[in-house]
């Protein structure tokens, strides 16, 4: 099987770039002949992956953090269709967060990921598809392997990404810092939320997470019951509430008990449509997908059942 390693040299604070030769050598011991490609611009990993799959590569390994994983997964699809349905996706999670790997019980560190590539089984996992509005007002689409969310979570990612200093720290610290800052500054927005045919109401949303995996924000277990191969997305809606109640819900993320919090709504669905109401049109509701910021509401989130072969 022809294998490509897509390496983000900036991940792990630049350590991945410094260790590229060692990473490639050890990975090749597991995969056999290996081609290495380095990213140097946003969405490079997606473009590199798409070209490789069209050129006959049967496996692509994302080497970096959750953002690199997101881009590589996007490269597996063109117009919502898999470029090569038989191709495998794998990961060497070397970033600071590691939210995607946690759902699959992959430990942190280089060796744990190598062991899964060498001896793990191939799973057919679901992928989320997101249709949204870009920053310049155009229509955009994006796939997500883990979680897409909007509201305060989008504000948190935006705040963290704009803080060069904070981004140098581990994912859990950066997102805790961002969450605290946004908690005091972000104002919950009214959004019309349509979840399949079972729910259609205007909800004042602090954060809404549409989940294929269980963890986001540097280790917060926002969707404790999400399964990435059940053909459904878990939808977690944290409503507007006094600051102390929002803090309480956030503190319960580590145990998953927030799903029993009266300020939290939980759904399971194949699609979610989120539209800001007229009063919020001047204040964009930002979307994050696997820690990246593609755009804003209105948006549609859909599940693509068993769309990706993942070696884990």
N, C-alpha and C positions, 0 to 999 in steps of 0.2 A: 504494500500500500504506500503510495506517495504521500509523504507527510510534510506539511509546512508549519513552521513555528512563526507566529506573528508576535513580535516582541516589542513592547512599549518600553523604550530605554529610560523614560522618565519615571516609571513606576517605582514604588518603594524609595522615594526621594532621590532617584537617580542611581540607586545601587544596582538595579536590573541592568542598566546600560553598562555599568562598570564590570558586571559579571557575565556579560553576554557569551563570551567564549566558553566559560565553564558550564553555563546553562545549556548551551547548544550541544556540548560534548556529552553531558550526562543524559540529556533527552534523547540523543541519537543512540545511546546504549540501550534504550528501551524501545524506540520506534524503528530503528534501522535507519537507512539513508534519509537525511533530513535537509530540507531547504529552510533557510532563515531569512526573514524579512523584518526590517526595523521600521517602525512608524515615526513620522516627524511632523504630523499635522492632524487636526481633528478629522475624524472619519477615515483616516488612512487605513486603519485595520479593516474596515468594511470593504473598501475598494480593493485592497490586496487580497482579501479572502475571496471576493467575487471572481477576480481574475484567475486565482489559483483553482477554484472549483471548475471553472470553464476550461481550464488547461489540463484537467484530469486528476487533480489531487483528490485523494480519498479521505484524508484526515487533515484538519486544521487545529492547531493547538494555540490557544490564547495565552500569552505569557505577559502577565501584568495584573492589574486590579479589576474591579467590577466594571469600570468604564471600558477597559480593553475587551472584556468579555462581551459587553453589550455591542460594541462595534463589530467584533468578529461574528457574533450571532446575526447581526443585520446583514453581513456579507453573504450569509447562506441563502438569502431570499432576494428575489427580484419581482417587483409588482405583486407581492404577497404569495409567490410560488417558490418552492425550493429549487435552487439551481441544479443541485444533484441530491435527490432524496436519499441516496445510499451513503453519502459522505458522513463522516463522523466529526463531531466536535469534542474537544478535550481542553483541559485547562491546567496551567501552572499558575496558581494564584499567588502572586508576589506583591500585591498591593497592600495598602494599609487597612482596608476594610474587611474584605472577604465575606460579604453577606451571602452571595450566591452559593458558595461552597458549603456553608453551614447547613443548608437544607438537606444536603446529601451526606452529612457527617464526615466531610473531608477535613482533616485537621489542618491547622496552619502550617506553613513551611513547605519548602521545596520538595523534601523527600516524600511527604504524605501524598502530594499530587502525583509525583512520579510513580508511586506504588499503585495508585488508581489507574493510571494510564497503562501500566504494565499488566496488572491483574484484575482490573475492574471489569464489570460487565457493561454491555451497551444497552442503554435505556432509551426508549422512545418517549421524549418529554414534550409537553405542550410549550407553545410560545405565544406571547401576547403580541397583538398588533394594535398600534395606536395611530389614530388619525387626528390631526390637531391643526392649530394655526401657528405659523412660524412668527418669529419676531418682526419680520417685515410684512406680515399680513397675508402671506401665501398659505396654501394648503400643503401640509406635510404628512409623511407617514414614517413610522419608526416601529421596530420590533423590540420587545423586551423579554429577556429570559427569566428575570426575577420579579421585580415589582415596579410599577409605574404609579405615581401618586400626584396629587395636586393640593394646593392650599398652602398651609404653613410649611409643609415639607418641601414644596418647591421654593419657597422663600428661604428656607434653611440652606438648601443646596446652592442657591444663588449667592447667599451671604458667604458661605464657606468658600465657594469658587472665587469670589472677589477678594478674599483675604489671603494674600500670598503667604503671610506668616503662619496662619492657622493651618493651611493645607500641608505644612511640613510635618505636622504631628499625626499620630495614629488616628485612624478613622473614627474610633469611638470618642476620642477627645474632641476632634474637630466638629463632629455632629452634635455632641453635647453642648459645646460652646455655641454653635449656630442655633440649636433649639432654644437655649436660654435667651439669646438675643432676640430671636423671632417671637418668643412667647410674650415678651414685653412690648413688641413693636408691631406685630402682625394683627390685623383686624379680620376676624372671620367674615366670609362672604356668602351671600345667598346664591345657591346654585340649584338649578332644576336637575334632579338626578333621576334618570330612568334606568332601572335594573331589570333586564329582560322585560317580561310583561307583568311582573309581579309588584313593581314599585315605581311610582311616578309622582314625585312631590318636589316642592321647593324646600331645600334644607339649608340652614346656615351652617356652613362647613368650616371647621378649623383645618382638618386634614382628611382627605379620602385616599386610601391606598387600595389599588387594584392589584391583587397578588397572585402570582404563579408560584413563587417561593415564599418562605416564611419570614425572612429577616431583611431589615433595611436600616439605614441610618447608622452604620457602624456597629451592628449587633443587636438592634432592637427587634424582638420577635413579635412583629405586628400581626402576623397571620399564623397563629400556632397550629391551625388545622389544615393549612394549605398543602395540597399534594400536587407536584408539578406534572403528574401524568394522569389526572382524573378527568380532563376535558372541561374543567370549570375554573373560573377565577374567584378567589375569595375577596370580597369587597368589605373593607373596614372603614366605617365613617365615624370620625370623631367630631361631634357637633360643637356648637358654640356653648361655652360654659364659663363660669368664673375661673380665674386663673388658677386658683388652688385645685379645682376639680380637673382641669386639663393637666396640671402637674401630677395629680394622683394617677390619672389614666396613663401618662407617660411612664411613671415609676413602675406601673404594673406590666409594662412591655416585657420585662425580663422573664416574668413567669407566665405570661399569656393570660393573666386574670382580667386584663382590661376588656376582654370580650364580654364579660359579665357586668361591666360598668354601665349604669343607666345613660350615660352621655355617649355611648358607643353603639352604633348599629352594625350588624353583621349580615351579609348576604353571600350567596353563592350563585354565580351567573355565567352565562356565555358571552354576554355583552353588557356594556355600561355606556350610557350617553350622558355627558355632563355639559350643561349650558349655563353660563353665568346669566343672571337675570339683569334686566335693563339697568337697574341702579348701579351695577358694578362694571358697566362697559368701559368706563374710563380708568379702571384699576385692574390690570390684567391678573388673572389667576394662573400662576405659573405651574407648569407640569415638570416633574422630574421622572426620568426612566433609567433605572439602574444607576442612579447617581449622576446622570447627565441631564442637561436642560434643553430639550428640543424646542419648546414653545409654550403655548398657553391654551386655555379653554376658548371656545367650545371644542370638545373632543369626544371621540368614540374609542372605547377599549374593547377588543374582541379576543377571544381565545382561538388559537389554531391547534386543534388537538393532535398530539403525537407528531408534531411537525419536524422534530429535530432528533437525530441520533446522538446521544451524549454518552461518552465513555466515562463511567464513574464507578 
